[in-house]
Amino acid sequence: MKIIPIGIWGGYPNKNEATSAFLIEQEGFRCLVDCGSGVIAAVQNYTELRELNAVIISHYHPDHIADIGVLQHAAMVGMQLKEWQTPLLIYAHDKDSEEFSKLSYKGVTEGRAIQASETMELGPWQVSFCETVHPVYCLAIKFTANGRTAVFTADTGWKHELLDFAREADLLVAESNLYEKYVGIIQGHLSGKQAGELAEQAGVKQLLLTHLPQYGDLAEILQAAKSSYTGEVEFAKIGKKYMI
């Protein structure tokens, strides 16, 4: 399983970059996890858009769906040129029926509903979900294949159920949007220390931090994660290939 960070920012992208999103590849199958601002421009550094097999959306905040519309236009042009043979499948929850309905567009993209209680087969993976703690309904995502597991927390505050969800994962990609002084003040997000605690208590092998804030000294978040997690931890690096 190859995982490539496409963007690492929460809320909005830094200049010339993208909000938190990841490209996952295995056995020639490519899945984009989240599709916020700047993602479609950035992901083309690593794959042709027509080579995407699926998109999974964790929730409907703009920093996770802002580029869905332009992806749909790309798919429409691609199908007109007969470069895209089938509709692109976009997986997301249907708790917000209005937003979910927008994922299906003119036969070029098709929305598929996902549920926290279900595990689905997607390409080479078994993909499962866990509801998170966020101001809107949001799902953490787990990919498993050949005995290897990668877990994406998506946007979330601390939730005990995520410990079992991430148990002994080979890679945990955790949001870490908060400096420690904002814990308990800003809801629906993890701090660096909390991300580290989640990784440590779940016994994961490697921790990547994402959904970062654009302000403050980011080194504080990394040091906080290192203070609570004894394994390998770093900020997700745009374009780096993480192999598990």
Backbone torsions as a table, in degrees:
resi	resn	phi	psi	omega
1	MET	NA	124.8	177.9
2	LYS	-110.6	129.3	-177.8
3	ILE	-122.4	124.7	-178.0
4	ILE	-120.3	116.9	173.1
5	PRO	-65.6	128.1	177.8
6	ILE	-96.4	-38.7	175.2
7	GLY	-149.9	158.8	-174.1
8	ILE	-132.1	6.7	-171.5
9	TRP	-99.7	148.3	174.0
10	GLY	-99.0	146.6	174.1
11	GLY	84.1	-60.9	178.9
12	TYR	-157.8	157.8	-176.0
13	PRO	-84.1	150.7	164.8
14	ASN	-66.5	164.9	-176.1
15	LYS	-57.1	135.5	177.3
16	ASN	63.3	19.5	179.9
17	GLU	-129.9	-163.7	-173.1
18	ALA	-141.5	160.4	173.7
19	THR	-73.8	169.2	-170.2
20	SER	-57.6	119.9	179.4
21	ALA	-160.8	154.6	-175.5
22	PHE	-141.1	144.0	172.9
23	LEU	-105.3	127.0	-179.9
24	ILE	-115.4	132.1	-178.1
25	GLU	-130.9	140.7	172.3
26	GLN	-163.7	132.0	177.2
27	GLU	54.2	37.1	178.2
28	GLY	79.7	1.2	179.9
29	PHE	-98.2	132.1	-176.3
30	ARG	-122.7	127.0	178.9
31	CYS	-125.8	130.2	175.8
32	LEU	-96.1	126.3	177.6
33	VAL	-101.2	110.1	-177.0
34	ASP	71.5	152.3	-169.6
35	CYS	-148.0	60.4	-177.8
36	GLY	-87.2	-158.8	-172.6
37	SER	-64.7	127.4	177.5
38	GLY	85.2	-5.8	-171.7
39	VAL	-69.6	-41.2	-176.1
40	ILE	-66.4	-39.2	175.0
41	ALA	-64.2	-42.8	-174.4
42	ALA	-72.2	-39.0	-174.4
43	VAL	-67.3	-21.9	180.0
44	GLN	-70.3	-9.2	171.0
45	ASN	-70.2	-16.4	-171.8
46	TYR	-124.5	-16.0	178.3
47	THR	-160.0	151.2	167.5
48	GLU	-70.6	142.9	-179.0
49	LEU	-59.6	-36.1	-179.3
50	ARG	-67.0	-13.4	179.4
51	GLU	-89.9	-3.4	173.6
52	LEU	-70.0	132.5	177.5
53	ASN	-97.2	-24.7	-177.4
54	ALA	-163.8	159.4	172.5
55	VAL	-130.3	137.4	172.9
56	ILE	-119.2	129.3	-179.5
57	ILE	-109.9	126.3	-178.3
58	SER	-75.7	-37.3	179.2
59	HIS	-166.9	177.5	-167.4
60	TYR	-103.4	23.0	170.5
61	HIS	-71.8	148.0	-173.8
62	PRO	-56.5	-33.9	-179.4
63	ASP	-71.9	1.6	176.6
64	HIS	-121.3	-10.4	-178.9
65	ILE	-133.9	0.2	-171.0
66	ALA	-56.8	-32.3	-177.2
67	ASP	-95.6	8.1	177.0
68	ILE	-60.2	-42.3	-178.7
69	GLY	-60.5	-44.4	-179.2
70	VAL	-72.9	-29.8	172.7
71	LEU	-63.1	-39.5	178.0
72	GLN	-64.9	-37.5	177.0
73	HIS	-66.2	-39.9	177.0
74	ALA	-61.4	-42.5	178.9
75	ALA	-64.8	-38.1	179.3
76	MET	-64.2	-45.7	177.5
77	VAL	-62.9	-42.9	-179.6
78	GLY	-61.5	-38.7	179.5
79	MET	-74.4	-33.1	175.2
80	GLN	-63.2	-35.5	178.7
81	LEU	-85.3	0.4	-178.5
82	LYS	61.6	29.9	174.3
83	GLU	-92.2	-23.9	175.9
84	TRP	-109.8	121.8	-172.2
85	GLN	-90.1	-27.2	-176.1
86	THR	-135.4	159.1	175.6
87	PRO	-59.8	142.0	175.6
88	LEU	-78.7	128.3	-178.7
89	LEU	-86.3	130.4	178.0
90	ILE	-119.6	115.1	-177.7
91	TYR	-96.2	132.5	178.2
92	ALA	-163.5	163.7	177.6
93	HIS	-73.5	158.2	-178.7
94	ASP	-111.5	23.1	177.7
95	LYS	-67.4	-27.4	172.8
96	ASP	-107.0	95.0	-171.3
97	SER	-66.0	-33.1	-180.0
98	GLU	-65.3	-48.3	179.7
99	GLU	-67.2	-39.4	179.7
100	PHE	-61.4	-39.0	-177.5
101	SER	-63.0	-26.0	-178.7
102	LYS	-73.0	-14.2	-177.5
103	LEU	-73.4	-23.6	175.5
104	SER	-94.7	123.3	-171.1
105	TYR	-142.0	110.3	169.0
106	LYS	50.6	29.9	177.5
107	GLY	76.8	1.4	-178.9
108	VAL	-97.6	-25.0	170.8
109	THR	-132.4	152.0	-178.3
110	GLU	-134.8	122.5	176.8
111	GLY	-76.5	135.5	176.2
112	ARG	-125.6	129.4	-175.5
113	ALA	-78.9	139.1	174.0
114	ILE	-118.6	152.8	-176.7
115	GLN	-130.3	144.1	-179.8
116	ALA	-62.4	-25.5	-174.9
117	SER	-89.0	-1.6	-172.3
118	GLU	-118.2	153.3	169.7
119	THR	-114.7	132.4	-178.6
120	MET	-118.9	156.2	173.5
121	GLU	-91.3	126.6	178.9
122	LEU	-138.9	109.2	-175.8
123	GLY	55.5	-127.0	-178.4
124	PRO	-84.8	-0.9	-170.0
125	TRP	-109.0	154.4	157.5
126	GLN	-96.4	127.5	-175.7
127	VAL	-119.5	126.3	179.5
128	SER	-128.3	169.0	-168.4
129	PHE	-139.9	155.2	177.5
130	CYS	-143.1	127.4	178.2
131	GLU	-63.2	138.6	-178.8
132	THR	-106.7	-178.4	176.6
133	VAL	-104.8	106.6	-175.1
134	HIS	-155.1	158.1	-178.8
135	PRO	-60.8	-25.4	172.2
136	VAL	-121.0	162.3	-179.1
137	TYR	-60.2	130.3	-174.0
138	CYS	-146.3	146.8	-177.8
139	LEU	-122.7	127.4	164.7
140	ALA	-71.9	155.8	-170.9
141	ILE	-131.8	135.7	178.3
142	LYS	-125.8	128.4	176.7
143	PHE	-108.9	129.3	179.9
144	THR	-132.5	133.2	174.3
145	ALA	-160.3	139.3	175.7
146	ASN	53.0	37.8	178.0
147	GLY	76.7	7.4	179.7
148	ARG	-113.5	145.6	-174.8
149	THR	-137.4	135.0	171.6
150	ALA	-122.8	132.7	-178.2
151	VAL	-120.6	134.0	176.8
152	PHE	-115.3	119.7	-177.7
153	THR	-70.6	-21.1	-166.4
154	ALA	56.5	-154.6	-178.3
155	ASP	-88.4	127.6	-176.9
156	THR	-164.3	148.1	161.5
157	GLY	-85.1	-177.5	-179.6
158	TRP	-62.9	132.9	176.7
159	LYS	-145.3	124.1	-174.6
160	HIS	-60.9	-33.6	-178.0
161	GLU	-62.9	-23.0	178.5
162	LEU	-67.5	-21.0	177.9
163	LEU	-62.9	-49.4	178.3
164	ASP	-68.2	-36.2	-179.5
165	PHE	-61.8	-37.4	-177.1
166	ALA	-97.6	4.8	-172.0
167	ARG	-51.1	121.8	174.1
168	GLU	56.5	29.6	175.9
169	ALA	-65.1	147.6	175.5
170	ASP	-71.1	-32.0	178.8
171	LEU	-143.4	129.9	172.4
172	LEU	-114.2	119.8	175.4
173	VAL	-102.1	105.1	-170.9
174	ALA	-114.4	135.1	171.7
175	GLU	-66.2	145.8	179.7
176	SER	-148.0	64.8	-171.1
177	ASN	-82.8	-12.0	-171.3
178	LEU	-111.9	138.9	161.7
179	TYR	-76.9	154.4	-172.3
180	GLU	-57.5	-32.5	-177.1
181	LYS	-67.8	-13.7	-179.2
182	TYR	-98.8	-3.3	177.4
183	VAL	-62.3	129.7	-177.2
184	GLY	87.4	-12.9	178.5
185	ILE	-103.1	-50.0	174.9
186	ILE	-97.4	122.8	-174.6
187	GLN	-93.8	156.6	170.9
188	GLY	84.0	14.2	179.8
189	HIS	-142.4	159.3	177.5
190	LEU	-101.1	152.1	169.3
191	SER	-91.0	170.5	175.7
192	GLY	-58.8	-43.4	179.6
193	LYS	-63.5	-41.4	179.3
194	GLN	-66.2	-38.7	176.0
195	ALA	-60.9	-42.5	177.1
196	GLY	-63.9	-40.7	178.8
197	GLU	-63.8	-40.4	177.9
198	LEU	-61.3	-46.4	179.5
199	ALA	-63.5	-42.1	-177.4
200	GLU	-67.5	-48.5	-177.0
201	GLN	-69.6	-29.1	178.3
202	ALA	-84.2	-10.2	178.2
203	GLY	69.1	36.2	-179.5
204	VAL	-78.9	159.7	-173.5
205	LYS	-88.2	-28.0	-178.3
206	GLN	-151.4	144.0	-177.7
207	LEU	-123.7	127.7	171.0
208	LEU	-113.9	137.0	179.8
209	LEU	-102.8	135.4	-178.0
210	THR	-145.3	-174.6	-178.5
211	HIS	56.1	51.1	-171.4
212	LEU	-82.7	153.8	175.2
213	PRO	-78.4	156.5	-180.0
214	GLN	-90.7	2.1	-174.3
215	TYR	-125.6	163.5	176.8
216	GLY	79.9	-174.5	-179.5
217	ASP	-98.3	104.6	-175.6
218	LEU	-61.2	-23.3	178.0
219	ALA	-58.6	-28.6	178.2
220	GLU	-63.9	-39.5	-179.8
221	ILE	-67.2	-42.8	179.6
222	LEU	-64.6	-43.1	179.6
223	GLN	-65.1	-36.4	178.3
224	ALA	-64.5	-40.2	178.1
225	ALA	-65.6	-40.1	179.6
226	LYS	-67.2	-26.7	-179.6
227	SER	-71.3	-20.4	-176.2
228	SER	-117.5	-3.9	-179.0
229	TYR	-130.5	128.0	-174.9
230	THR	-91.0	-5.1	-179.0
231	GLY	-91.7	-165.9	-178.6
232	GLU	-78.9	125.9	-178.6
233	VAL	-139.9	142.1	176.0
234	GLU	-158.8	164.5	168.3
235	PHE	-69.3	137.7	173.4
236	ALA	-56.7	130.0	-176.1
237	LYS	-103.5	122.1	-177.1
238	ILE	-57.3	126.0	176.9
239	GLY	86.9	-11.1	179.3
240	LYS	-73.1	142.2	179.2
241	LYS	-96.8	111.8	177.6
242	TYR	-97.7	120.8	-176.9
243	MET	-107.3	129.6	174.8
244	ILE	-132.3	NA	NA
